[in-house]
Amino acid sequence: MIYLAAAVFAILVSCCITEREGARCGEFYTDKNGWGIAFDKTEVRNRFFLYLSALPLFLIAALRFGIGTDYFYTYYPGFRVIANGGHMHFELLFHWLVKFIAIFTHDPQWLFVVTSFLFIFIVYNNIYRISKNIPMALVVFFLSYVYFISLNNIRQALASAFILIAIRCLIEDKVWKYIFFCMFLLHLSILTIMLKYFVYADTNKKATQIRYYAEFTNIFSTLVGSAA
């Protein structure tokens, strides 16, 4: 029931987000008068409702205890092993992330807090930047079980979040940023995702077609990662 309530709350609050014009807050812009840093009241309002929508999803993911088959089987004991100087079968970047958290605390719960924050923030931020219909994007986010998969497969969820950034860079023709974010994937699904660059580089399709292709492959990659 709590998941349904959080999903409904997130979708309803996201309906308060309106379309904006101009540069995003904090972005540099240039015009006939020179350059500056953007500050827009509509953007501030939109960001408020965006993060308010994300809050219950973050709290559920961050404060859960024993939820997910990998909670006590992999991540809880894995954190303790790494925090005490041991080694687990995690990917290198995820291993470093655990070691970084362990500098400040040896409580495994903080691993779930940090990874939940990263996943929710990245997904929401990219939905905001890419989607023309944010409430519908969140509906897909829930109905595709991506959010619920993230409660179970943490590394795959983080990899999928970085995939979302990479695909946005690919759509915007920022190839080097695409490669950069692919290199920061925390799961071996990077091998699948890197192939998208070669497909993109050899196609002359319209930008809208590229966007649909990217969105489809993002869902596919998430499913592949969750099954790994």
Secondary structure as UniProt FT lines:
FT   HELIX           2..14
FT   TURN            15..16
FT   TURN            25..26
FT   STRAND          28..31
FT   TURN            32..33
FT   STRAND          34..37
FT   HELIX           41..63
FT   HELIX           71..75
FT   HELIX           76..83
FT   TURN            84..85
FT   HELIX           92..104
FT   HELIX           109..130
FT   HELIX           134..143
FT   TURN            144..145
FT   HELIX           146..150
FT   TURN            151..152
FT   HELIX           154..171
FT   TURN            172..173
FT   HELIX           175..183
FT   TURN            188..189
FT   HELIX           190..201
FT   HELIX           207..227
//
